[in-house]
Amino acid sequence: MTDLPQSNLPQSNSAKPSPAEPSFDARQPLIVFDGVCVLCSGSVRMVVRLDRQNHFRFATAQSTFGEALFRKHGLRTDCYETNLVLIDGVAFTKLDSFVAVMSELGWPWRAAKALLLLPRPLRDWLYNRIARNRYALFGRKNSCDIPSAELRGRLIG
């Protein structure tokens, strides 16, 4: 994963989890996503289907755990316009989070790294256009989905 851009998000100095931040196995990649977003939930279902080694864990941004992680990494908790992906202690957001997840899934998904050829301002602009319009384009649920049995065993928080 060393060829992915390193996060510029603030990191907590504390190795101990705060009371609002349940502990989890940081050796397993974690995706924190907007649980009411149809596009985001669909992306998670896709990752569950492609992740044959059950490597990834998931949390909704609306959960206490998800909100605590968003706060820890300096992200807004009043609107969830990015996913937060934690892999090997590195936080990824926006399009870089998508690339990081696809890279972990192996070939042919790792080809998504080609998106890193785009300058960061362009990557962020493209991601922001979709993120800000995702409810209008793909829909929004009134509450988080009831997860499948397969996903339920991989949810944290």
C-alpha positions as protocol buffer text, in pm:
chain_id: "A"
residue {
  index: 1
  type: MET
  ca { x: 0 y: 0 z: 0 }
}
residue {
  index: 2
  type: THR
  ca { x: 300 y: 229 z: 11 }
}
residue {
  index: 3
  type: ASP
  ca { x: 229 y: 373 z: -333 }
}
residue {
  index: 4
  type: LEU
  ca { x: -104 y: 520 z: -222 }
}
residue {
  index: 5
  type: PRO
  ca { x: -104 y: 884 z: -113 }
}
residue {
  index: 6
  type: GLN
  ca { x: -53 y: 921 z: 259 }
}
residue {
  index: 7
  type: SER
  ca { x: -328 y: 1085 z: 458 }
}
residue {
  index: 8
  type: ASN
  ca { x: -304 y: 1449 z: 552 }
}
residue {
  index: 9
  type: LEU
  ca { x: -577 y: 1407 z: 813 }
}
residue {
  index: 10
  type: PRO
  ca { x: -495 y: 1493 z: 1174 }
}
residue {
  index: 11
  type: GLN
  ca { x: -415 y: 1190 z: 1387 }
}
residue {
  index: 12
  type: SER
  ca { x: -487 y: 1141 z: 1753 }
}
residue {
  index: 13
  type: ASN
  ca { x: -182 y: 1131 z: 1980 }
}
residue {
  index: 14
  type: SER
  ca { x: -348 y: 883 z: 2213 }
}
residue {
  index: 15
  type: ALA
  ca { x: -293 y: 511 z: 2161 }
}
residue {
  index: 16
  type: LYS
  ca { x: -585 y: 434 z: 2393 }
}
residue {
  index: 17
  type: PRO
  ca { x: -938 y: 455 z: 2255 }
}
residue {
  index: 18
  type: SER
  ca { x: -1158 y: 719 z: 2413 }
}
residue {
  index: 19
  type: PRO
  ca { x: -1480 y: 603 z: 2580 }
}
residue {
  index: 20
  type: ALA
  ca { x: -1675 y: 711 z: 2270 }
}
residue {
  index: 21
  type: GLU
  ca { x: -1437 y: 519 z: 2045 }
}
residue {
  index: 22
  type: PRO
  ca { x: -1470 y: 143 z: 2086 }
}
residue {
  index: 23
  type: SER
  ca { x: -1158 y: -54 z: 2016 }
}
residue {
  index: 24
  type: PHE
  ca { x: -1129 y: -261 z: 1700 }
}
residue {
  index: 25
  type: ASP
  ca { x: -865 y: -473 z: 1532 }
}
residue {
  index: 26
  type: ALA
  ca { x: -668 y: -211 z: 1338 }
}
residue {
  index: 27
  type: ARG
  ca { x: -503 y: -487 z: 1134 }
}
residue {
  index: 28
  type: GLN
  ca { x: -828 y: -525 z: 942 }
}
residue {
  index: 29
  type: PRO
  ca { x: -921 y: -247 z: 699 }
}
residue {
  index: 30
  type: LEU
  ca { x: -1224 y: -47 z: 807 }
}
residue {
  index: 31
  type: ILE
  ca { x: -1472 y: 142 z: 588 }
}
residue {
  index: 32
  type: VAL
  ca { x: -1687 y: 407 z: 761 }
}
residue {
  index: 33
  type: PHE
  ca { x: -1973 y: 501 z: 528 }
}
residue {
  index: 34
  type: ASP
  ca { x: -2295 y: 703 z: 513 }
}
residue {
  index: 35
  type: GLY
  ca { x: -2554 y: 441 z: 609 }
}
residue {
  index: 36
  type: VAL
  ca { x: -2854 y: 625 z: 461 }
}
residue {
  index: 37
  type: CYS
  ca { x: -2690 y: 687 z: 122 }
}
residue {
  index: 38
  type: VAL
  ca { x: -2805 y: 439 z: -143 }
}
residue {
  index: 39
  type: LEU
  ca { x: -2478 y: 478 z: -339 }
}
residue {
  index: 40
  type: CYS
  ca { x: -2262 y: 428 z: -28 }
}
residue {
  index: 41
  type: SER
  ca { x: -2459 y: 126 z: 96 }
}
residue {
  index: 42
  type: GLY
  ca { x: -2445 y: -25 z: -252 }
}
residue {
  index: 43
  type: SER
  ca { x: -2069 y: 24 z: -259 }
}
residue {
  index: 44
  type: VAL
  ca { x: -2038 y: -158 z: 73 }
}
residue {
  index: 45
  type: ARG
  ca { x: -2247 y: -448 z: -57 }
}
residue {
  index: 46
  type: MET
  ca { x: -2015 y: -464 z: -358 }
}
residue {
  index: 47
  type: VAL
  ca { x: -1706 y: -474 z: -135 }
}
residue {
  index: 48
  type: VAL
  ca { x: -1863 y: -750 z: 78 }
}
residue {
  index: 49
  type: ARG
  ca { x: -1928 y: -951 z: -238 }
}
residue {
  index: 50
  type: LEU
  ca { x: -1573 y: -898 z: -378 }
}
residue {
  index: 51
  type: ASP
  ca { x: -1386 y: -938 z: -48 }
}
residue {
  index: 52
  type: ARG
  ca { x: -1355 y: -1316 z: -55 }
}
residue {
  index: 53
  type: GLN
  ca { x: -1113 y: -1319 z: 241 }
}
residue {
  index: 54
  type: ASN
  ca { x: -1354 y: -1122 z: 466 }
}
residue {
  index: 55
  type: HIS
  ca { x: -1073 y: -873 z: 519 }
}
residue {
  index: 56
  type: PHE
  ca { x: -1281 y: -554 z: 552 }
}
residue {
  index: 57
  type: ARG
  ca { x: -1487 y: -438 z: 849 }
}
residue {
  index: 58
  type: PHE
  ca { x: -1756 y: -172 z: 823 }
}
residue {
  index: 59
  type: ALA
  ca { x: -1922 y: 96 z: 1035 }
}
residue {
  index: 60
  type: THR
  ca { x: -2190 y: 348 z: 951 }
}
residue {
  index: 61
  type: ALA
  ca { x: -2091 y: 710 z: 995 }
}
residue {
  index: 62
  type: GLN
  ca { x: -2416 y: 762 z: 1188 }
}
residue {
  index: 63
  type: SER
  ca { x: -2313 y: 513 z: 1459 }
}
residue {
  index: 64
  type: THR
  ca { x: -2144 y: 633 z: 1778 }
}
residue {
  index: 65
  type: PHE
  ca { x: -1829 y: 453 z: 1665 }
}
residue {
  index: 66
  type: GLY
  ca { x: -1838 y: 603 z: 1315 }
}
residue {
  index: 67
  type: GLU
  ca { x: -1894 y: 955 z: 1447 }
}
residue {
  index: 68
  type: ALA
  ca { x: -1604 y: 913 z: 1691 }
}
residue {
  index: 69
  type: LEU
  ca { x: -1374 y: 810 z: 1407 }
}
residue {
  index: 70
  type: PHE
  ca { x: -1490 y: 1100 z: 1190 }
}
residue {
  index: 71
  type: ARG
  ca { x: -1415 y: 1340 z: 1478 }
}
residue {
  index: 72
  type: LYS
  ca { x: -1078 y: 1177 z: 1547 }
}
residue {
  index: 73
  type: HIS
  ca { x: -976 y: 1235 z: 1185 }
}
residue {
  index: 74
  type: GLY
  ca { x: -1104 y: 1592 z: 1169 }
}
residue {
  index: 75
  type: LEU
  ca { x: -1409 y: 1518 z: 953 }
}
residue {
  index: 76
  type: ARG
  ca { x: -1753 y: 1677 z: 987 }
}
residue {
  index: 77
  type: THR
  ca { x: -2019 y: 1477 z: 1167 }
}
residue {
  index: 78
  type: ASP
  ca { x: -2317 y: 1687 z: 1057 }
}
residue {
  index: 79
  type: CYS
  ca { x: -2298 y: 1568 z: 696 }
}
residue {
  index: 80
  type: TYR
  ca { x: -2108 y: 1271 z: 564 }
}
residue {
  index: 81
  type: GLU
  ca { x: -1973 y: 1376 z: 227 }
}
residue {
  index: 82
  type: THR
  ca { x: -1685 y: 1131 z: 234 }
}
residue {
  index: 83
  type: ASN
  ca { x: -1616 y: 776 z: 332 }
}
residue {
  index: 84
  type: LEU
  ca { x: -1338 y: 720 z: 581 }
}
residue {
  index: 85
  type: VAL
  ca { x: -1117 y: 420 z: 513 }
}
residue {
  index: 86
  type: LEU
  ca { x: -853 y: 306 z: 762 }
}
residue {
  index: 87
  type: ILE
  ca { x: -587 y: 66 z: 632 }
}
residue {
  index: 88
  type: ASP
  ca { x: -269 y: -18 z: 822 }
}
residue {
  index: 89
  type: GLY
  ca { x: -317 y: 288 z: 1043 }
}
residue {
  index: 90
  type: VAL
  ca { x: -351 y: 527 z: 748 }
}
residue {
  index: 91
  type: ALA
  ca { x: -674 y: 722 z: 692 }
}
residue {
  index: 92
  type: PHE
  ca { x: -805 y: 776 z: 340 }
}
residue {
  index: 93
  type: THR
  ca { x: -1095 y: 997 z: 230 }
}
residue {
  index: 94
  type: LYS
  ca { x: -1266 y: 1103 z: -90 }
}
residue {
  index: 95
  type: LEU
  ca { x: -1150 y: 932 z: -409 }
}
residue {
  index: 96
  type: ASP
  ca { x: -834 y: 811 z: -235 }
}
residue {
  index: 97
  type: SER
  ca { x: -1055 y: 599 z: -6 }
}
residue {
  index: 98
  type: PHE
  ca { x: -1210 y: 431 z: -311 }
}
residue {
  index: 99
  type: VAL
  ca { x: -867 y: 364 z: -461 }
}
residue {
  index: 100
  type: ALA
  ca { x: -737 y: 225 z: -130 }
}
residue {
  index: 101
  type: VAL
  ca { x: -1031 y: -17 z: -102 }
}
residue {
  index: 102
  type: MET
  ca { x: -1005 y: -133 z: -463 }
}
residue {
  index: 103
  type: SER
  ca { x: -630 y: -184 z: -420 }
}
residue {
  index: 104
  type: GLU
  ca { x: -690 y: -413 z: -123 }
}
residue {
  index: 105
  type: LEU
  ca { x: -930 y: -625 z: -330 }
}
residue {
  index: 106
  type: GLY
  ca { x: -656 y: -727 z: -574 }
}
residue {
  index: 107
  type: TRP
  ca { x: -662 y: -760 z: -950 }
}
residue {
  index: 108
  type: PRO
  ca { x: -848 y: -636 z: -1157 }
}
residue {
  index: 109
  type: TRP
  ca { x: -981 y: -387 z: -898 }
}
residue {
  index: 110
  type: ARG
  ca { x: -633 y: -263 z: -815 }
}
residue {
  index: 111
  type: ALA
  ca { x: -630 y: -99 z: -1160 }
}
residue {
  index: 112
  type: ALA
  ca { x: -826 y: 181 z: -991 }
}
residue {
  index: 113
  type: LYS
  ca { x: -483 y: 312 z: -886 }
}
residue {
  index: 114
  type: ALA
  ca { x: -474 y: 472 z: -1231 }
}
residue {
  index: 115
  type: LEU
  ca { x: -707 y: 737 z: -1083 }
}
residue {
  index: 116
  type: LEU
  ca { x: -411 y: 858 z: -878 }
}
residue {
  index: 117
  type: LEU
  ca { x: -262 y: 992 z: -1201 }
}
residue {
  index: 118
  type: LEU
  ca { x: -521 y: 1269 z: -1180 }
}
residue {
  index: 119
  type: PRO
  ca { x: -400 y: 1569 z: -979 }
}
residue {
  index: 120
  type: ARG
  ca { x: -547 y: 1575 z: -627 }
}
residue {
  index: 121
  type: PRO
  ca { x: -749 y: 1896 z: -691 }
}
residue {
  index: 122
  type: LEU
  ca { x: -919 y: 1728 z: -988 }
}
residue {
  index: 123
  type: ARG
  ca { x: -976 y: 1402 z: -793 }
}
residue {
  index: 124
  type: ASP
  ca { x: -1129 y: 1597 z: -505 }
}
residue {
  index: 125
  type: TRP
  ca { x: -1342 y: 1810 z: -738 }
}
residue {
  index: 126
  type: LEU
  ca { x: -1483 y: 1500 z: -911 }
}
residue {
  index: 127
  type: TYR
  ca { x: -1548 y: 1325 z: -581 }
}
residue {
  index: 128
  type: ASN
  ca { x: -1713 y: 1634 z: -431 }
}
residue {
  index: 129
  type: ARG
  ca { x: -1949 y: 1672 z: -730 }
}
residue {
  index: 130
  type: ILE
  ca { x: -2079 y: 1319 z: -680 }
}
residue {
  index: 131
  type: ALA
  ca { x: -2080 y: 1336 z: -298 }
}
residue {
  index: 132
  type: ARG
  ca { x: -2282 y: 1657 z: -285 }
}
residue {
  index: 133
  type: ASN
  ca { x: -2541 y: 1524 z: -529 }
}
residue {
  index: 134
  type: ARG
  ca { x: -2548 y: 1157 z: -425 }
}
residue {
  index: 135
  type: TYR
  ca { x: -2892 y: 1172 z: -261 }
}
residue {
  index: 136
  type: ALA
  ca { x: -3046 y: 1339 z: -567 }
}
residue {
  index: 137
  type: LEU
  ca { x: -2872 y: 1103 z: -810 }
}
residue {
  index: 138
  type: PHE
  ca { x: -2901 y: 772 z: -624 }
}
residue {
  index: 139
  type: GLY
  ca { x: -3146 y: 826 z: -340 }
}
residue {
  index: 140
  type: ARG
  ca { x: -3153 y: 838 z: 37 }
}
residue {
  index: 141
  type: LYS
  ca { x: -3309 y: 603 z: 289 }
}
residue {
  index: 142
  type: ASN
  ca { x: -3486 y: 720 z: 604 }
}
residue {
  index: 143
  type: SER
  ca { x: -3264 y: 493 z: 812 }
}
residue {
  index: 144
  type: CYS
  ca { x: -2973 y: 256 z: 770 }
}
residue {
  index: 145
  type: ASP
  ca { x: -3047 y: -75 z: 599 }
}
residue {
  index: 146
  type: ILE
  ca { x: -3094 y: -390 z: 798 }
}
residue {
  index: 147
  type: PRO
  ca { x: -2767 y: -558 z: 703 }
}
residue {
  index: 148
  type: SER
  ca { x: -2744 y: -901 z: 547 }
}
residue {
  index: 149
  type: ALA
  ca { x: -2618 y: -1181 z: 771 }
}
residue {
  index: 150
  type: GLU
  ca { x: -2282 y: -1164 z: 592 }
}
residue {
  index: 151
  type: LEU
  ca { x: -2247 y: -790 z: 653 }
}
residue {
  index: 152
  type: ARG
  ca { x: -2385 y: -805 z: 1007 }
}
residue {
  index: 153
  type: GLY
  ca { x: -2089 y: -1016 z: 1118 }
}
residue {
  index: 154
  type: ARG
  ca { x: -1849 y: -754 z: 983 }
}
residue {
  index: 155
  type: LEU
  ca { x: -2014 y: -440 z: 1124 }
}
residue {
  index: 156
  type: ILE
  ca { x: -1848 y: -255 z: 1411 }
}
residue {
  index: 157
  type: GLY
  ca { x: -2029 y: -15 z: 1638 }
}
